[in-house]
Amino acid sequence: MIASWEADAVRRTLRQAGLAGLRNPGAAHGTTVALLDGPIVAAHPALADAAVCAVGSAAGAEGADQGALTHATFLASILVGDDPRVLGVCTGARLVSIPVADPALLRGRLTPRAVSQRLNRAIWAAVEAGADVILCGLVLSPAVEHQIAAAVEAAARAGVWSVFPAGNSGGIRTSELFSTPGVIPVAFTTHRATPHPLTTWGVGIARSGLLAPGTDLPGALSPTGYGQRSGSSFAAALVAGSFALLRALTHHRVERVWGALLDPYGDRMEQLSLMPRLLDVRRSHNRLIRS
């Protein structure tokens, strides 16, 4: 039995993102999303019918950090979950899980060089697995960002753009990575579609990123539960899933779909604000089908 607050959370988020009426079972069939995060509990009821496969492993589900398991499983349910209590933005898509977050990384025991090497390998694994889009669920340090920028740009040249959370520390942030071609940084909003006080913002995020719902999003919790989470990682999952959905629905080129998501009104001018445009998938879809 689904609780009323669970149904309300799903409806609210879909409406706020402009996904109501577009997100349907199996609608993103034929697309592939690569998730760089922790291991996924693929046996969760919300993911039981999803096409989830793991490539490589920094840590298997057994002995993995419980927080990493929950985080990755929640992100997976936003993307491909098939349950009325989760968002399942791009159900039908293939989800390639590339676990990069293990206890050593999460507890700060790895050097920035070691973390960046792991991420660089994961980025190329995603490209080789046929990903249409890469979602990194981790907020990275500037040192790590600097050392993965070249790999991310090379992936974009191969037609695979990457979505990153802008961060949850509030205030202005400068980032070399967020100015790299093919990178979509995502900040998050409150229930009222206004920037959340804890979201990170800045010129690079405003120019090449999006502002998406990220407060009390519904999803799957490890091992079998459901709940709500807030933060830019979850907003980034909404954006990555929306790209996969629009790609499947319209069959437009990668650059065209991202262009419509970043500029749903088709009137993008030099971004003078320090906040990016709001995610509006319905308007982006309308722009794509008219072109």
N, C-alpha and C positions, 0 to 999 in steps of 0.2 A: 504494500500500500504506500503510495506516494503522499507525503505530507503537503499541506497547502503552501507552507513556506518554501518547500523545495520547488514546487511548480511555479510559484511566484518569482523565485530567483531566476529560473530558466527563462520565463517570459520577459522579465525585466531586462535581462542581459541581451537577449536576442533583439528586443525592440530597440534598446539603446545603441546597439552596434549596427542596426539596419539589416539584420539577418532574418527577421521574421518573414516567413513565406518563401525564403530562398533555401534555407537549410532543410533538406528532406532526406530520408533514409537512402543511403547509397548514392547521393547526388555527386560526390566527388570521385566516383569510380574512375580508375585510369590514371590517377595522380599519386605521387609518392611524397611523403613528408619525412624528413630525417630529424630525429630528436636527439640532441646532445645534452644529456642530463644524467640522472642516476638510472639504475635498473628499473624496469617497469614490472609490476605484478600483472602479467598478462592473463592470469587466471581470475582476475577480478570479474565479477558478474557483468559489469558494464563494458568490459573489453572482451568477453568470451567469444563473441562473433566477429571481432575486428581482425583485420589482417595485420598482425603485429609480428615483426621478426627482429631478432637481435643480431648485430654485426659487431664482432669484437667484444671485449669486456674488460673494463677496469675493475669491476666487481660484480659478481653474480648476485642474484637475489638472496642466496643463502649467505648469511654473515654480513650483508650489506648494511649500511647505516639506515636506520628506520626512517629518519627524516628525508634522506635521499630517495628511498623507495616511495614514500608518500608523495613527495614533490613530483617525481617523474610520472607516477601513476595518475596523479591529478591532471598534469599537463596532457597526458595521453587521452584522458577522458574528455577534456575540452576539444581535442582534435577528432578522435574517432570513436568516442564512447557511444554505445547504443543502448540507452536507458533514459526514460523520461526525467530522471533526476540529474542528468549531466547535459552538457551543451552539445557535444558531438557535432561540431561545426562542419567537419568534412568527412562524414561517415562514407564509407566506400573506398576511401583512400587507403593506400598501403602505408603503414607506419614503420619506419626503420629506426629501431632503438639502438643508439650507439652510446653505451654507458661510459661516461668520463668522470663522474663524481664518485669517488670512493672515500673511505674514512680519512686516508692520508691527505687527500686534496681538501676535504671539508674542514679538517682540523689544522690546516695551514702548515703541514709537514713537508709539502713539496715546494721547491723553488719556482719562481715565475717561469724560468726556462723549462723546467720539467712539465709544468702545467701547459705551457704553450706548445711544447712538442706533442703532448697528448692530444690537444685540441687540433693541431695541424693535421695529425694523422686521422682524426675523426672527421674533419672537414673533407679530406680526400676520400675517405671511406664512404661518406655520404654521396659524393659526386659519382663514385664508381658504382654505388648501389642504385643509381638512376633517380636520385632525389630531384624533385621539382623545386623544393624549397628546404632550407635548413633552419631549424629552430634551435637556438642555444638557450637553455633555460637558466643559465648561470649568469650572475652579475660578476664581471671580471675586474681585476685590478688594472690600472693603467699600464703597468709593466707587461702583463700578459696580453692586453689588447694590442700593444705595440708589436709584439712578436707574432701575432696571428693575422695582422692586417694584410700581409702579402698573400697568404693562403686564401683568405676570404675574397680578396679581389680576383685572384686567379679562378676561384670557383664561379664568381660572377661572370667572368669572361667565357666560362664554359656553360653559361646559361642558368646557373643555380645561385640565387640570391639568398642572403642570410638575414634572419630576424633575431635581434638581441634585445633583452630588457634594458631600459635606460638606467634603472637603479631605483632604490627605495630609501635613499638617505636624505631626500629633500635638497633644495638649493640648486645652484648652477653648477654644471659640470662641463668641462672641455674634454674631448676625446678624439684622438687620432682615428680610432676605429670607426666612430660614428660619421666621419667625413670620408670614409673609404667607399668608392663606387661599389654598388651591390649590397650595401648594408642598410637595413631598416631598423633603426632604434625605436623602441616603443615605450612611451610614458603612459601613466594610468590615471583614470578619472574616478570621481566619487559617483554616487548614485544619481547625482544631478548633472552629470556630464561635464563637470568642472574639474580642473586639475586637482588631483589629490595633494594634500599638504606634504606627503612623504615622497611624492614622485620627484625624480631628478629631471632637470630641464636645462636647456642651453641652446646655443646657436646651431650646433651640428645636429642636435635632435630635432630642432624646429625645421631645418632645411631639408632633411632627408628622412624624417620619421613620421610617426603617427601617434595620436592620443587615443587610447582605446579603453573600454570599460575594464576595471581591474579591482573593484571593491565588492567583496562578498560574492565572488563568482562560485557557482555550484559545480561540484565535481566528485570524483571517486577518491576515497581514502584507502590506503593500504591497511589491512589486507582485503576487507570486503565491505567497508563502510562508505558513507557519503557525508559530505559536509561543504563548507564554504571557505574560500581563501581569498586573500587580497594581496596585490603586488604587481610589479611590472612584468614578472615572468609569465603570469597568467594572462595579462593583457597581450603580451607578445604571442602567446599561443592562439589567442583569438585572431590576431592579424595573420599569422602563418596559415591557420586553418581557412581564413577568408580568402587568402590568395589561392589555395588549392581548390576551394569551391568554385571561385570565379574562373579559374583556368579550365576546370572540367566543364562548366556550364557554357563558356563562350569559345573555348579553343583558340583564344588569342595568344599571341607571342608573349613571352615572359615580360618583356619591357612594357608592352602595352597594358597588361593587367596591373603591373605595379604602378604604371603611370595613372591609371584610373583610380586605384586605391589611394594614392598620394594626393590626387587632385580630382575628387569626385564631381566637382562642379565644372571642370574644364576651363578654369579661369586663373590657374596658379600664377601668381606674380612673385617677385622677390620677397622671400619671407622676412618680414620685419619684426615679427613677434618672436619671443623666446619659447613659445609653445607651438607644437606642430598641429596640423589639422586633425579634426576628429575623424575616426573611422566611421564611414557611412557606406556599408556594403551595398545597400539598395541603390543609392545614387551612383556608385561606381559601376554596378551591374547595368543600370540604365544607360550610362555613358558608353559602355562597351557594346551593348547590343544595337545602339544607334550608329556606331562607327563601322 
